[in-house]
Amino acid sequence: MPKTYNFIDLFAGCGGLSEGFYAQGFNALCHVEIDPFACETLRTRMKYYGYKNEEDAVLEADITSKDILAKIKKVVGDQTVDIIIGGPPCQSFSPLGKAKDDNNMQNDPRNYLFENYVKVLNHFKPKMFVFENVTGLLDTEVKGKSIFKMILRRLRRNYKVASKEEMIVLNATNYGVPQERKRVILIGVRKDIDMAVEDVYSAITKTHYLPGARKEAKEGLKKYVTVKDAIGDMPTLQQGQGEKSVDYPNTYASCNAYVKKIRKKTDKKLRDHVARMNNEKDVERYRVMAENHWNFLELLEYRPDLGHEKKRVFFNSYKVQWRDMPARTIIAHLHKDGNQFIHPDPDQGRSITVREAARLQSFPDDFVFEGSRSEQFKQIGNAVPPMLAEAIAKAVKAKLDSIEQEQDNNV
C-alpha cells in the first residue's frame, strides 16, 4: 500500500503550492498564512478534500510571532513531518517592488522572512523541503550582502541544497501551465539521507516546450499551452457582465486537453467569471490594441487620442494577452486593475476575469477563492501554479518512496 506523506505549508497563500501536493496524495498537517481571505480559501479547499480539522490546521498567524512554533506543534502533535513547503513573500525581491520603492527595498523587513521558514524547518527537520521564490531573489543584495547566499547558508545547516541557476529556475510553461512564469525552486534533502538533491530535480519532468524553442529542445515534448487553450471556451462578456456562478455552457467531450485537466466531468458550474467595469477610454484602448495586435507604444503612436493622462506611463501599463501564446506572468497587481491583462478578443473589450486568471494559473475550475474580487485576484497573482507544484510534488513523492524503500531494505 502506498505511503501517505505529511507536509507543512508555510507562507501558504491561497494554496497553489499545496494544491499540487494534494493532487499527488500528500496529507496537509498545517498551513500557516497571515492573510484572512487566503486562510478562508485554504479552509474551503481542505473541506473540499474531506478534511475535518480545517479550523485548526489553517493557522491564521504571523509567522514572525514568538509563539509560532508552539502553535504549529500543537496542530501537528506527534505526527511525522515528511516535507515542508512554501515561499516567503516576494515583493522585496521582485523588480516591480524595487522599482516602486525609493530605497530599492533595502529596509523592507520582508527581506528576512526566510529566517522564519528556516526556524520552522530546523525544528521539525523533515526529510525534504521545497522553498519557492521569484528569480529576483538571485541578484538581490541588502546592504551589500547577497540575500540568496545568505538563504543558502542557512538552509545548508541541515540540508543538501543545489544552487545552479539552470537547475533551480523552473518555467511554469514547461509543465503545462498556459503562462510564462519563472520561479526559483530550492529543494533540500536532509544531510543524513543518502540521496543527491540533483536527483530530485532530474525527476521533475518537463512536458511542454517553450515558445521559440529550438528543434532539439522540442523533442518528446508537447507544444506550450496557449491563452486560447486556457480560456477560449469561456462565455463572452462585456465590461460589467457575468455572474458569480453560471452553468458551464459546453459539454465535457468538447473541452480541449488542457480544460479536461482542470475541469471535472461532473462539474456543471463556472465560477467567478465576472468582468470588471472600465471607463470608456480604457475599453477603447483594449479593443483597438487587441484588434491591431498593438503594444502600448504602438497605440500611443497610431492613436494619440488614446494616450494616458499620466505623464509617466510604463511600456507594460497596458498589455494584451495574445491567443496563440502563453500569458505573461500573472501578478497580484490584478487586484488594482486589469490593464496588463487585456482579453485577446477585441469584441469583448475588457480585462480578464477571476476565473480566467485562475485558468491561466492552472487552478482547477472547482477551486473556490474566498473574499471580494479584489482579494481573489490578489490570491491568484501571489500563488504558485498548481500544475507546476504538482510536477514538483510528483518528483518529491518518487524520491520519498525510494528513501522509504531503502530504509525498509536496511531493517
C-alpha positions in Angstrom: 0.0 0.0 0.0 1.5 3.4 -1.0 2.7 5.5 1.9 1.0 8.9 2.5 3.4 11.7 3.2 2.7 14.6 5.5 3.5 18.3 4.8 3.5 21.7 6.5 2.9 24.7 4.2 4.5 28.0 5.3 3.5 31.3 3.8 0.7 29.2 2.2 -1.2 32.0 0.4 -4.4 30.6 -1.1 -2.8 27.2 -1.5 -1.4 27.0 -5.1 1.7 25.0 -3.9 -0.2 22.8 -1.6 -2.8 22.1 -4.4 0.0 20.3 -6.3 0.8 18.2 -3.3 -2.8 17.4 -2.6 -3.1 16.2 -6.2 -0.3 13.8 -5.6 -1.9 12.4 -2.4 0.1 14.2 0.2 -1.6 14.9 3.6 -1.7 18.5 4.9 -0.8 18.8 8.6 -0.7 22.6 8.9 -0.9 25.7 6.7 0.5 29.0 8.1 -0.8 32.2 6.5 -1.4 35.7 7.7 -4.0 36.9 5.2 -7.5 36.2 6.5 -9.1 35.8 3.0 -6.4 33.4 1.9 -7.0 31.4 5.1 -10.7 31.2 4.3 -9.7 29.9 0.8 -7.4 27.3 2.4 -10.1 26.1 4.8 -12.6 25.8 2.0 -10.2 23.7 -0.1 -9.4 21.5 2.9 -13.1 20.8 3.3 -13.3 20.0 -0.4 -10.6 17.3 0.1 -12.5 15.8 3.1 -10.5 17.3 6.0 -12.5 17.8 9.2 -9.9 19.8 11.1 -9.5 22.8 8.8 -10.2 25.4 11.5 -7.2 24.1 13.5 -5.0 23.1 10.6 -5.1 26.6 8.9 -3.2 28.8 11.2 -4.1 32.5 10.6 -1.0 33.8 12.2 2.1 36.0 11.9 5.0 33.6 11.3 7.3 36.1 13.0 5.5 35.8 16.3 7.4 34.3 19.2 4.9 31.5 19.8 4.6 30.3 16.2 6.5 27.1 16.8 4.3 26.3 19.7 1.2 26.9 17.6 2.4 24.7 14.8 3.5 21.9 17.2 0.1 22.0 18.8 -1.6 21.3 15.4 1.0 18.7 14.3 1.1 16.8 17.6 3.2 13.6 17.3 2.7 13.2 13.5 5.7 12.8 11.3 6.5 15.8 9.1 7.9 14.4 5.8 8.3 17.7 4.0 7.9 21.5 4.5 6.9 23.6 1.5 6.3 27.3 1.0 7.9 30.6 -0.1 8.2 33.9 1.8 6.5 37.0 0.2 8.5 38.1 -2.8 7.7 41.8 -3.2 11.1 42.9 -1.8 12.9 40.6 -4.3 10.8 41.5 -7.4 11.9 44.1 -10.0 8.5 45.7 -9.7 8.7 46.0 -5.9 12.2 47.5 -6.1 11.1 50.0 -8.8 8.3 51.3 -6.7 10.5 51.8 -3.6 12.7 54.8 -3.2 15.3 52.8 -1.3 15.2 49.7 -3.6 13.6 47.7 -0.8 16.8 47.9 1.3 14.9 48.5 4.5 12.0 46.1 3.8 11.6 43.6 6.7 10.3 41.0 4.2 13.9 40.6 3.1 14.5 38.4 6.1 11.2 36.4 6.4 13.1 33.4 5.1 14.6 33.2 8.6 11.2 32.2 9.9 11.0 29.5 7.3 14.4 28.2 8.3 13.4 28.3 12.0 10.4 26.0 11.5 12.4 23.8 9.1 15.3 23.2 11.5 12.9 22.4 14.3 10.9 19.7 12.5 13.8 18.5 10.3 11.7 16.8 7.6 13.3 14.6 5.1 12.9 17.3 2.4 11.8 20.8 1.8 10.6 23.0 -1.1 11.3 26.7 -1.0 9.8 28.9 -3.7 10.5 32.5 -4.7 10.9 34.9 -7.6 14.1 34.9 -9.8 14.8 38.4 -8.4 16.0 36.6 -5.3 19.1 35.5 -7.1 20.6 39.0 -7.5 19.1 40.9 -4.6 21.6 42.5 -2.2 20.8 44.1 1.1 23.4 46.4 2.4 26.0 44.9 0.1 25.2 41.3 1.0 23.6 38.7 -1.3 20.3 37.5 0.1 20.5 34.3 -1.9 23.8 33.3 -0.5 22.5 34.1 3.0 19.5 31.9 2.4 21.7 29.0 1.0 24.0 29.2 4.0 21.1 29.0 6.5 19.3 26.2 4.6 22.5 24.2 4.3 22.9 23.8 8.0 21.0 20.5 7.9 20.2 20.1 4.2 21.9 19.5 0.8 20.7 22.3 -1.4 21.5 22.9 -5.1 22.4 26.4 -6.3 23.0 26.3 -10.1 20.6 28.6 -11.8 20.0 26.3 -14.7 18.7 23.7 -12.3 16.8 25.7 -9.7 14.9 28.1 -12.0 11.8 26.4 -13.4 9.4 27.9 -16.0 5.8 27.0 -15.5 5.2 26.9 -19.3 7.4 23.7 -19.4 4.9 21.9 -17.1 1.7 22.6 -19.0 0.8 26.0 -17.4 -0.5 28.5 -20.0 1.7 31.2 -18.7 5.4 32.3 -18.8 6.4 32.2 -15.1 9.9 31.6 -14.0 10.5 30.8 -10.3 13.4 29.8 -8.1 12.6 26.4 -6.6 15.0 25.4 -3.9 14.7 21.7 -2.9 16.6 20.3 0.1 17.4 16.8 1.1 18.4 16.2 4.8 22.1 15.5 5.1 21.8 12.1 6.8 19.8 10.8 3.8 21.8 9.0 1.1 20.4 10.9 -1.9 21.7 13.7 -4.1 19.4 16.7 -4.3 20.2 16.8 -8.0 18.3 13.5 -8.4 15.1 15.2 -7.2 15.4 17.9 -9.9 16.1 15.3 -12.5 12.7 13.7 -11.6 10.8 16.9 -12.3 9.7 16.1 -15.8 9.1 18.7 -18.4 6.0 18.1 -20.5 5.9 21.1 -22.9 8.4 23.1 -24.9 8.7 26.9 -24.7 7.7 29.4 -27.5 10.7 29.9 -29.8 12.3 26.6 -28.7 14.9 25.1 -31.0 14.1 21.8 -32.7 16.3 19.7 -30.3 14.5 21.3 -27.3 11.1 20.2 -28.6 11.9 16.5 -28.8 9.5 14.4 -26.8 7.6 17.4 -25.6 4.1 18.9 -26.4 3.6 22.4 -27.7 3.1 25.1 -25.0 -0.4 25.7 -23.8 -1.9 29.0 -25.1 -4.3 31.6 -23.8 -6.8 30.4 -26.2 -6.4 26.8 -25.0 -7.0 28.0 -21.4 -9.9 30.5 -21.8 -11.2 30.1 -25.3 -14.2 28.1 -24.1 -15.4 30.8 -21.6 -18.7 32.6 -22.2 -18.1 36.0 -23.9 -18.7 39.1 -21.7 -18.8 42.8 -22.0 -17.5 45.0 -19.2 -19.5 44.6 -16.0 -21.2 41.4 -17.2 -21.2 38.0 -15.6 -22.4 36.2 -12.5 -20.8 34.6 -9.5 -21.9 31.1 -10.7 -23.4 30.1 -14.0 -24.0 26.8 -15.8 -20.9 25.8 -17.8 -22.1 26.1 -21.5 -20.1 23.3 -23.1 -20.0 19.6 -22.9 -17.0 17.9 -21.3 -16.4 16.0 -24.5 -16.0 19.2 -26.4 -13.3 20.5 -24.0 -9.7 20.6 -25.1 -7.0 18.6 -23.4 -6.0 21.5 -21.0 -9.5 22.2 -19.9 -10.2 18.5 -19.3 -7.2 18.5 -16.9 -8.6 21.3 -14.8 -12.4 20.6 -15.0 -14.1 17.5 -13.6 -16.6 15.8 -15.8 -19.2 16.1 -13.1 -18.7 19.8 -12.6 -21.5 21.7 -14.2 -20.7 25.2 -12.9 -18.4 28.1 -13.9 -17.5 30.3 -11.0 -16.3 33.9 -10.7 -16.4 34.7 -14.4 -17.4 38.3 -13.9 -15.9 41.2 -15.9 -14.8 44.5 -14.3 -16.4 47.8 -15.2 -14.0 50.1 -17.1 -14.2 53.7 -18.3 -15.0 54.2 -22.0 -11.4 55.2 -22.9 -9.9 52.1 -21.4 -12.5 49.9 -23.2 -11.5 51.6 -26.5 -7.8 51.1 -25.7 -8.4 47.4 -25.0 -10.4 46.9 -28.2 -8.0 48.8 -30.5 -4.9 47.1 -29.1 -6.4 43.6 -29.4 -7.8 44.3 -32.9 -4.5 45.6 -34.3 -2.2 43.4 -32.2 -0.5 46.5 -30.8 1.6 47.1 -27.7 1.0 50.3 -25.8 3.8 52.2 -27.5 2.2 51.4 -30.9 -1.2 52.6 -29.5 0.4 55.9 -28.5 1.9 56.3 -31.9 -1.1 55.4 -34.1 -3.9 56.6 -31.7 -2.5 59.5 -29.7 -6.1 60.4 -28.8 -6.0 57.2 -26.6 -2.9 58.4 -24.7 -2.8 58.2 -21.0 -3.4 61.3 -18.8 -0.4 60.5 -16.6 2.9 61.8 -17.9 4.8 58.7 -16.8 3.5 55.5 -18.4 5.5 52.3 -18.5 5.6 50.1 -21.6 3.8 47.4 -19.7 1.0 49.5 -18.4 -1.4 48.1 -21.0 -0.8 44.6 -22.4 -3.0 42.2 -24.4 -2.7 38.5 -23.7 -2.3 37.0 -27.2 -4.4 34.0 -28.0 -1.6 31.9 -29.6 0.9 32.4 -26.8 1.1 31.6 -23.1 0.0 34.5 -20.9 2.6 36.8 -19.3 3.2 36.3 -15.6 0.0 36.7 -13.6 0.7 39.2 -10.8 -1.1 40.3 -7.7 -1.4 43.8 -9.2 -4.5 42.5 -10.9 -6.4 43.4 -7.7 -5.9 47.0 -8.6 -6.7 47.0 -12.3 -6.6 44.6 -15.2 -4.8 46.9 -17.7 -1.8 44.5 -18.0 -4.2 41.6 -18.7 -6.4 42.6 -21.6 -8.6 39.9 -23.1 -7.4 39.0 -26.7 -10.9 39.2 -28.2 -11.4 42.8 -29.4 -15.2 42.3 -29.4 -15.2 41.9 -25.6 -13.0 44.9 -24.9 -12.2 44.0 -21.3 -9.6 42.7 -18.9 -9.6 39.1 -17.7 -12.0 37.8 -15.0 -11.0 36.0 -11.8 -11.8 32.6 -13.4 -9.7 33.4 -16.5 -6.8 34.4 -14.2 -7.2 31.2 -12.3 -7.3 29.2 -15.6 -4.0 30.9 -16.7 -2.5 29.9 -13.3 -3.8 26.3 -13.8 -6.1 26.3 -10.8 -8.9 23.7 -11.1 -12.3 25.1 -12.1 -13.8 23.8 -8.8 -11.2 25.8 -6.8 -13.1 28.4 -4.7 -11.4 31.7 -3.9 -12.9 33.4 -0.9 -13.2 37.2 -0.4 -14.0 40.1 -2.7 -13.0 40.1 -6.4 -10.0 42.2 -5.4 -8.9 39.7 -2.8 -9.4 36.8 -5.2 -7.2 38.5 -7.8 -4.5 39.1 -5.1 -4.6 35.4 -4.1 -4.3 34.2 -7.6 -1.5 36.5 -8.5 0.6 35.5 -5.5 0.1 31.8 -6.0 2.4 29.1 -7.3 0.6 27.5 -10.4 -0.8 24.2 -9.2 0.4 22.3 -12.3 4.0 23.4 -11.6 3.5 22.5 -8.0 2.2 19.0 -9.0 5.3 18.4 -11.2 7.5 19.1 -8.2 5.3 17.1 -5.8 5.4 14.1 -8.2 9.2 14.1 -8.2 9.3 14.6 -4.4 6.9 11.7 -3.9 9.0 9.4 -6.1 12.2 10.2 -4.1 10.5 9.9 -0.7 9.3 6.5 -1.9 12.8 5.5 -2.7 14.0 6.7 0.7 11.4 4.6 2.4 12.3 1.6 0.3 16.0 2.0 1.2 15.1 2.2 4.9 12.9 -0.9 4.6 15.7 -2.8 2.9 18.1 -1.9 5.7 15.8 -3.1 8.5 
